[in-house]
Amino acid sequence: ADVFQSHEEDDRKVRRREKNRVAAQRSRKKQTQKADKLHEEYESLEQENTSLKREIGKLTDEMKHLSEVLKDHEKICPLLHCTMNFVTIPRPDALAGCLPR
């Protein structure tokens, strides 16, 4: 009976070991997939960041250009004939808007 019992225990150990091996393999696969997914998300965010920085650069340049244009316009804008401010009914602040800053 002892031989039979030890043989059964051995079988159980082998099965448990195999089960653990399979579980560990599954766990490693899951971890790898998780890491891959995170890496993809990271790459995607990096690309988005790069394109946003490019866009900010363009908008900054445009803002500088428009500020220069506005400054030049303000230098030559006759006080009461600034068409931009009188397109609609003159407002009290229209005159102030035409005054050089």
DSSP file (Angstrom, degrees, kcal/mol; ACC not computed):
  #  RESIDUE AA STRUCTURE BP1 BP2  ACC     N-H-->O    O-->H-N    N-H-->O    O-->H-N    TCO  KAPPA ALPHA  PHI   PSI    X-CA   Y-CA   Z-CA
    1    1 A A     >        0   0    0      0, 0.0     4,-2.2     0, 0.0     5,-0.1   0.000 360.0 360.0 360.0 -34.0    0.0    0.0    0.0
    2    2 A D  H  >  +     0   0    0      2,-0.2     4,-2.7     1,-0.2     5,-0.2   0.888 360.0  50.9 -63.4 -40.3    2.9    2.4    0.7
    3    3 A V  H  > S+     0   0    0      1,-0.2     4,-2.2     2,-0.2    -1,-0.2   0.928 110.9  48.4 -62.9 -45.6    4.3    2.0   -2.8
    4    4 A F  H  > S+     0   0    0      1,-0.2     4,-1.9     2,-0.2    -1,-0.2   0.901 112.3  49.5 -60.0 -42.8    0.9    2.8   -4.3
    5    5 A Q  H  X S+     0   0    0     -4,-2.2     4,-2.3     2,-0.2    -2,-0.2   0.930 111.6  46.9 -65.3 -46.5    0.5    5.9   -2.0
    6    6 A S  H  X S+     0   0    0     -4,-2.7     4,-2.5     1,-0.2    -1,-0.2   0.872 110.8  53.3 -65.0 -35.6    4.0    7.3   -2.8
    7    7 A H  H  X S+     0   0    0     -4,-2.2     4,-2.2    -5,-0.2    -1,-0.2   0.893 109.3  49.2 -63.7 -39.3    3.4    6.7   -6.6
    8    8 A E  H  X S+     0   0    0     -4,-1.9     4,-2.4     2,-0.2    -2,-0.2   0.891 110.6  50.4 -65.8 -41.7    0.1    8.7   -6.2
    9    9 A E  H  X S+     0   0    0     -4,-2.3     4,-2.8     2,-0.2    -2,-0.2   0.912 109.1  51.2 -62.4 -43.7    1.9   11.5   -4.4
   10   10 A D  H  X S+     0   0    0     -4,-2.5     4,-2.7     2,-0.2    -2,-0.2   0.935 109.9  49.9 -58.7 -45.8    4.5   11.6   -7.2
   11   11 A D  H  X S+     0   0    0     -4,-2.2     4,-2.6     1,-0.2    -2,-0.2   0.916 110.8  49.7 -56.6 -44.9    1.7   11.8   -9.7
   12   12 A R  H  X S+     0   0    0     -4,-2.4     4,-2.7     2,-0.2    -1,-0.2   0.908 110.7  49.6 -63.1 -42.2    0.2   14.7   -7.8
   13   13 A K  H  X S+     0   0    0     -4,-2.8     4,-2.9     2,-0.2    -2,-0.2   0.920 111.3  49.1 -61.4 -45.3    3.5   16.5   -7.6
   14   14 A V  H  X S+     0   0    0     -4,-2.7     4,-2.5     2,-0.2    -2,-0.2   0.931 113.0  46.9 -61.2 -45.7    4.1   16.1  -11.3
   15   15 A R  H  X S+     0   0    0     -4,-2.6     4,-2.6     2,-0.2    -2,-0.2   0.914 113.4  48.5 -62.1 -43.2    0.6   17.4  -12.0
   16   16 A R  H  X S+     0   0    0     -4,-2.7     4,-2.8     2,-0.2    -2,-0.2   0.918 111.6  49.8 -63.4 -43.6    1.0   20.4   -9.6
   17   17 A R  H  X S+     0   0    0     -4,-2.9     4,-2.4     2,-0.2    -2,-0.2   0.920 112.1  47.4 -60.6 -44.8    4.4   21.2  -11.2
   18   18 A E  H  X S+     0   0    0     -4,-2.5     4,-2.5     2,-0.2    -2,-0.2   0.905 111.7  50.8 -63.1 -42.7    2.9   21.1  -14.7
   19   19 A K  H  X S+     0   0    0     -4,-2.6     4,-2.6     1,-0.2    -2,-0.2   0.927 111.7  47.5 -60.1 -46.6   -0.1   23.3  -13.5
   20   20 A N  H  X S+     0   0    0     -4,-2.8     4,-2.8     2,-0.2    -2,-0.2   0.892 110.6  52.1 -62.2 -40.8    2.3   25.8  -12.0
   21   21 A R  H  X S+     0   0    0     -4,-2.4     4,-2.4     2,-0.2    -2,-0.2   0.933 111.7  45.8 -62.0 -46.6    4.5   25.9  -15.1
   22   22 A V  H  X S+     0   0    0     -4,-2.5     4,-2.6     2,-0.2    -2,-0.2   0.914 113.4  49.7 -62.2 -43.8    1.4   26.5  -17.3
   23   23 A A  H  X S+     0   0    0     -4,-2.6     4,-2.5     1,-0.2    -2,-0.2   0.911 111.3  48.9 -62.6 -42.7    0.2   29.2  -14.9
   24   24 A A  H  X S+     0   0    0     -4,-2.8     4,-2.6     2,-0.2    -1,-0.2   0.903 111.0  50.5 -63.5 -40.9    3.6   30.9  -14.9
   25   25 A Q  H  X S+     0   0    0     -4,-2.4     4,-2.4     2,-0.2    -2,-0.2   0.931 111.3  47.9 -61.0 -46.7    3.8   30.8  -18.7
   26   26 A R  H  X S+     0   0    0     -4,-2.6     4,-2.5     1,-0.2    -2,-0.2   0.909 111.4  51.0 -60.3 -43.2    0.3   32.4  -18.9
   27   27 A S  H  X S+     0   0    0     -4,-2.5     4,-2.5     1,-0.2    -2,-0.2   0.912 110.0  48.8 -61.6 -44.4    1.4   35.1  -16.4
   28   28 A R  H  X S+     0   0    0     -4,-2.6     4,-2.5     2,-0.2    -1,-0.2   0.904 110.8  51.0 -62.9 -40.3    4.5   35.9  -18.4
   29   29 A K  H  X S+     0   0    0     -4,-2.4     4,-2.5     2,-0.2    -2,-0.2   0.923 110.3  49.4 -61.4 -45.0    2.5   36.2  -21.6
   30   30 A K  H  X S+     0   0    0     -4,-2.5     4,-2.5     1,-0.2    -2,-0.2   0.926 111.4  48.9 -59.6 -46.7    0.0   38.5  -19.9
   31   31 A Q  H  X S+     0   0    0     -4,-2.5     4,-2.7     1,-0.2    -1,-0.2   0.908 111.1  50.3 -60.2 -43.7    2.9   40.7  -18.5
   32   32 A T  H  X S+     0   0    0     -4,-2.5     4,-2.6     2,-0.2    -1,-0.2   0.918 111.0  48.3 -62.0 -44.3    4.5   40.8  -22.0
   33   33 A Q  H  X S+     0   0    0     -4,-2.5     4,-2.5     2,-0.2    -1,-0.2   0.903 111.6  50.6 -63.0 -40.8    1.2   41.8  -23.6
   34   34 A K  H  X S+     0   0    0     -4,-2.5     4,-2.5     2,-0.2    -2,-0.2   0.932 111.4  47.8 -61.4 -46.4    0.7   44.5  -21.0
   35   35 A A  H  X S+     0   0    0     -4,-2.7     4,-2.4     1,-0.2    -2,-0.2   0.902 111.6  50.6 -62.0 -42.2    4.2   45.9  -21.6
   36   36 A D  H  X S+     0   0    0     -4,-2.6     4,-2.4     2,-0.2    -1,-0.2   0.918 110.6  49.2 -61.5 -43.8    3.6   45.9  -25.3
   37   37 A K  H  X S+     0   0    0     -4,-2.5     4,-2.5     1,-0.2    -2,-0.2   0.926 111.4  48.7 -62.8 -45.3    0.4   47.8  -24.9
   38   38 A L  H  X S+     0   0    0     -4,-2.5     4,-2.5     1,-0.2    -1,-0.2   0.897 110.5  51.9 -61.7 -40.0    2.0   50.4  -22.7
   39   39 A H  H  X S+     0   0    0     -4,-2.4     4,-2.7     2,-0.2    -1,-0.2   0.914 109.2  49.6 -63.8 -42.3    4.8   50.8  -25.1
   40   40 A E  H  X S+     0   0    0     -4,-2.4     4,-2.5     2,-0.2    -2,-0.2   0.927 111.4  48.8 -60.9 -45.2    2.4   51.4  -28.0
   41   41 A E  H  X S+     0   0    0     -4,-2.5     4,-2.5     1,-0.2    -2,-0.2   0.909 111.1  51.0 -61.0 -41.7    0.5   54.0  -25.9
   42   42 A Y  H  X S+     0   0    0     -4,-2.5     4,-2.5     2,-0.2    -2,-0.2   0.940 110.4  48.3 -60.8 -48.6    3.8   55.7  -25.1
   43   43 A E  H  X S+     0   0    0     -4,-2.7     4,-2.3     1,-0.2    -2,-0.2   0.915 111.9  50.1 -57.5 -44.7    4.8   55.8  -28.7
   44   44 A S  H  X S+     0   0    0     -4,-2.5     4,-2.3     1,-0.2    -1,-0.2   0.906 111.1  48.1 -62.2 -43.4    1.5   57.2  -29.7
   45   45 A L  H  X S+     0   0    0     -4,-2.5     4,-2.7     2,-0.2    -1,-0.2   0.880 109.3  53.8 -65.6 -38.2    1.6   59.9  -27.0
   46   46 A E  H  X S+     0   0    0     -4,-2.5     4,-2.5     2,-0.2    -2,-0.2   0.923 109.9  47.4 -61.0 -44.4    5.2   60.8  -28.1
   47   47 A Q  H  X S+     0   0    0     -4,-2.3     4,-2.4     2,-0.2    -2,-0.2   0.927 112.8  48.5 -62.4 -44.8    4.0   61.3  -31.7
   48   48 A E  H  X S+     0   0    0     -4,-2.3     4,-2.4     1,-0.2    -2,-0.2   0.915 111.0  51.1 -61.6 -42.9    1.0   63.4  -30.5
   49   49 A N  H  X S+     0   0    0     -4,-2.7     4,-2.5     1,-0.2    -1,-0.2   0.920 109.5  50.3 -59.6 -46.4    3.3   65.5  -28.3
   50   50 A T  H  X S+     0   0    0     -4,-2.5     4,-2.1     1,-0.2    -1,-0.2   0.918 112.1  46.4 -59.7 -45.3    5.7   66.1  -31.2
   51   51 A S  H  X S+     0   0    0     -4,-2.4     4,-2.3     1,-0.2    -1,-0.2   0.868 111.8  51.5 -69.9 -33.5    2.9   67.2  -33.5
   52   52 A L  H  X S+     0   0    0     -4,-2.4     4,-2.7     2,-0.2    -1,-0.2   0.900 109.1  50.7 -67.1 -39.5    1.4   69.5  -30.8
   53   53 A K  H  X S+     0   0    0     -4,-2.5     4,-2.3     2,-0.2    -2,-0.2   0.905 110.4  49.9 -62.6 -40.5    4.8   71.1  -30.2
   54   54 A R  H  X S+     0   0    0     -4,-2.1     4,-2.3     2,-0.2    -2,-0.2   0.932 111.4  48.5 -61.8 -45.3    5.1   71.7  -34.0
   55   55 A E  H  X S+     0   0    0     -4,-2.3     4,-2.7     1,-0.2    -2,-0.2   0.910 110.0  51.4 -62.0 -43.5    1.6   73.3  -34.0
   56   56 A I  H  X S+     0   0    0     -4,-2.7     4,-2.6     1,-0.2    -1,-0.2   0.908 108.8  52.5 -60.2 -42.0    2.5   75.5  -31.0
   57   57 A G  H  X S+     0   0    0     -4,-2.3     4,-2.3     2,-0.2    -2,-0.2   0.932 110.7  46.4 -58.4 -47.4    5.6   76.6  -32.9
   58   58 A K  H  X S+     0   0    0     -4,-2.3     4,-2.5     1,-0.2    -2,-0.2   0.928 113.8  48.1 -61.4 -45.8    3.6   77.6  -35.9
   59   59 A L  H  X S+     0   0    0     -4,-2.7     4,-2.5     1,-0.2    -1,-0.2   0.871 110.1  52.5 -65.0 -36.7    0.9   79.4  -33.9
   60   60 A T  H  X S+     0   0    0     -4,-2.6     4,-2.4    -5,-0.2    -1,-0.2   0.922 110.3  48.0 -63.8 -44.0    3.6   81.3  -31.9
   61   61 A D  H  X S+     0   0    0     -4,-2.3     4,-2.6     1,-0.2    -2,-0.2   0.923 112.1  49.7 -60.9 -44.1    5.2   82.4  -35.2
   62   62 A E  H  X S+     0   0    0     -4,-2.5     4,-2.8     1,-0.2    -2,-0.2   0.905 110.0  50.8 -62.1 -41.5    1.8   83.5  -36.5
   63   63 A M  H  X S+     0   0    0     -4,-2.5     4,-2.5     2,-0.2    -1,-0.2   0.917 110.1  49.4 -63.2 -43.6    1.1   85.4  -33.3
   64   64 A K  H  X S+     0   0    0     -4,-2.4     4,-2.2     2,-0.2    -2,-0.2   0.941 112.5  48.5 -59.3 -46.8    4.5   87.2  -33.5
   65   65 A H  H  X S+     0   0    0     -4,-2.6     4,-2.4     1,-0.2    -2,-0.2   0.931 112.6  46.8 -59.6 -47.6    3.8   88.1  -37.1
   66   66 A L  H  X S+     0   0    0     -4,-2.8     4,-2.6     1,-0.2    -1,-0.2   0.853 109.8  54.1 -66.2 -34.1    0.3   89.4  -36.4
   67   67 A S  H  X S+     0   0    0     -4,-2.5     4,-2.6     2,-0.2    -1,-0.2   0.916 109.4  48.2 -64.1 -42.1    1.5   91.4  -33.4
   68   68 A E  H  X S+     0   0    0     -4,-2.2     4,-2.8     2,-0.2     5,-0.2   0.937 111.6  49.6 -61.2 -47.1    4.1   93.1  -35.7
   69   69 A V  H  X S+     0   0    0     -4,-2.4     4,-2.4     1,-0.2    -2,-0.2   0.915 112.0  48.6 -58.6 -44.1    1.4   93.8  -38.3
   70   70 A L  H  X S+     0   0    0     -4,-2.6     4,-3.0     2,-0.2    -1,-0.2   0.919 110.6  50.1 -63.2 -44.1   -0.9   95.3  -35.6
   71   71 A K  H  X S+     0   0    0     -4,-2.6     4,-1.6     1,-0.2    -2,-0.2   0.934 112.0  48.0 -59.3 -45.8    1.9   97.5  -34.2
   72   72 A D  H  X S+     0   0    0     -4,-2.8     4,-1.1     1,-0.2    -1,-0.2   0.907 112.9  49.0 -61.6 -40.6    2.7   98.8  -37.7
   73   73 A H  H >X S+     0   0    0     -4,-2.4     4,-1.5     1,-0.2     3,-0.5   0.919 107.2  54.1 -65.0 -43.4   -1.0   99.5  -38.2
   74   74 A E  H 3< S+     0   0    0     -4,-3.0    -1,-0.2     1,-0.2    -2,-0.2   0.838 103.3  58.1 -61.8 -31.7   -1.4  101.3  -34.9
   75   75 A K  H 3< S+     0   0    0     -4,-1.6    -1,-0.2     1,-0.2    -2,-0.2   0.870 118.0  30.6 -64.0 -36.8    1.5  103.6  -35.9
   76   76 A I  H << S+     0   0    0     -4,-1.1    -1,-0.2    -3,-0.5    -2,-0.2   0.492  88.7 116.8-103.7  -3.0   -0.3  104.8  -39.0
   77   77 A C     <  -     0   0    0     -4,-1.5     2,-0.2    -5,-0.1     5,-0.1  -0.520  66.2-129.0 -71.9 118.3   -3.9  104.5  -38.0
   78   78 A P    >   -     0   0    0      0, 0.0     3,-1.3     0, 0.0     4,-0.2  -0.488  25.8-117.7 -66.4 136.0   -5.6  107.9  -38.0
   79   79 A L  T 3  S+     0   0    0      1,-0.3     3,-0.5    -2,-0.2    19,-0.1   0.825 104.6  27.2 -45.4 -51.9   -7.3  108.3  -34.6
   80   80 A L  T 3  S+     0   0    0      1,-0.2    -1,-0.3    18,-0.1    15,-0.0   0.451 114.6  62.4 -97.4   1.9  -11.0  108.6  -35.7
   81   81 A H    <   +     0   0    0     -3,-1.3     2,-1.3    17,-0.1    -1,-0.2   0.021  56.8 136.2-117.0  29.0  -10.9  106.6  -39.0
   82   82 A C    >>  -     0   0    0     -3,-0.5     3,-1.4     1,-0.2     4,-0.9  -0.636  39.9-161.9 -76.4  97.8   -9.9  103.2  -37.7
   83   83 A T  G >4 S+     0   0    0     -2,-1.3     3,-0.7     1,-0.3     4,-0.4   0.809  82.1  65.5 -55.6 -33.8  -12.3  101.2  -39.8
   84   84 A M  G >4 S+     0   0    0      1,-0.3     3,-0.6     2,-0.2    -1,-0.3   0.876 105.7  42.8 -58.6 -37.8  -12.0   98.2  -37.6
   85   85 A N  G <4 S+     0   0    0     -3,-1.4     6,-0.4     1,-0.2    -1,-0.3   0.654 116.0  48.1 -84.1 -14.8  -13.6  100.0  -34.7
   86   86 A F  G << S+     0   0    0     -4,-0.9    -1,-0.2    -3,-0.7    -2,-0.2   0.168  74.5 101.2-114.1  19.5  -16.3  101.7  -36.7
   87   87 A V  S <  S+     0   0    0     -3,-0.6    -1,-0.2    -4,-0.4     2,-0.1   0.920  94.5  30.4 -65.3 -41.8  -17.7   98.8  -38.7
   88   88 A T  S    S-     0   0    0     -4,-0.3     3,-0.1     1,-0.2     0, 0.0  -0.348 124.9 -50.1-100.4-172.3  -20.5   98.6  -36.2
   89   89 A I  S    S-     0   0    0     -2,-0.1    -1,-0.2     1,-0.1    -2,-0.1  -0.389  75.7 -96.1 -58.8 131.9  -22.1  101.5  -34.2
   90   90 A P        -     0   0    0      0, 0.0    -1,-0.1     0, 0.0    -4,-0.1  -0.236  42.0-153.0 -54.6 134.0  -19.2  103.5  -32.6
   91   91 A R    >>  -     0   0    0     -6,-0.4     3,-1.9    -3,-0.1     4,-0.5  -0.727  26.6-112.1-104.0 158.5  -18.7  102.4  -29.0
   92   92 A P  H 3> S+     0   0    0      0, 0.0     4,-0.5     0, 0.0     3,-0.5   0.843 119.9  52.1 -58.3 -31.5  -17.2  104.6  -26.3
   93   93 A D  H 3> S+     0   0    0      1,-0.2     4,-2.1     2,-0.2     5,-0.1   0.511  85.4  88.0 -84.8  -0.8  -14.1  102.3  -26.2
   94   94 A A  H <> S+     0   0    0     -3,-1.9     4,-1.0     1,-0.2    -1,-0.2   0.907  89.2  47.8 -62.2 -41.6  -13.6  102.6  -30.0
   95   95 A L  H >X S+     0   0    0     -4,-0.5     4,-1.2    -3,-0.5     3,-0.8   0.926 110.4  51.4 -64.1 -44.6  -11.5  105.7  -29.6
   96   96 A A  H 3< S+     0   0    0     -4,-0.5     3,-0.4     1,-0.3    -1,-0.2   0.868 105.1  57.7 -60.4 -36.0   -9.4  104.1  -26.9
   97   97 A G  H 3< S+     0   0    0     -4,-2.1    -1,-0.3     1,-0.2    -2,-0.2   0.781 106.6  49.0 -65.8 -26.1   -8.8  101.2  -29.2
   98   98 A C  H << S+     0   0    0     -4,-1.0    -1,-0.2    -3,-0.8    -2,-0.2   0.696  87.9 100.6 -86.8 -19.7   -7.3  103.4  -31.8
   99   99 A L  S  < S-     0   0    0     -4,-1.2   -25,-0.0    -3,-0.4    -3,-0.0  -0.404  86.6-103.0 -67.9 140.5   -5.0  105.2  -29.5
  100  100 A P              0   0    0      0, 0.0    -1,-0.1     0, 0.0    -2,-0.1  -0.359 360.0 360.0 -61.8 142.5   -1.4  104.0  -29.7
  101  101 A R              0   0    0     -4,-0.1    -2,-0.1    -3,-0.1    -3,-0.0   0.479 360.0 360.0 -82.2 360.0   -0.6  101.8  -26.7
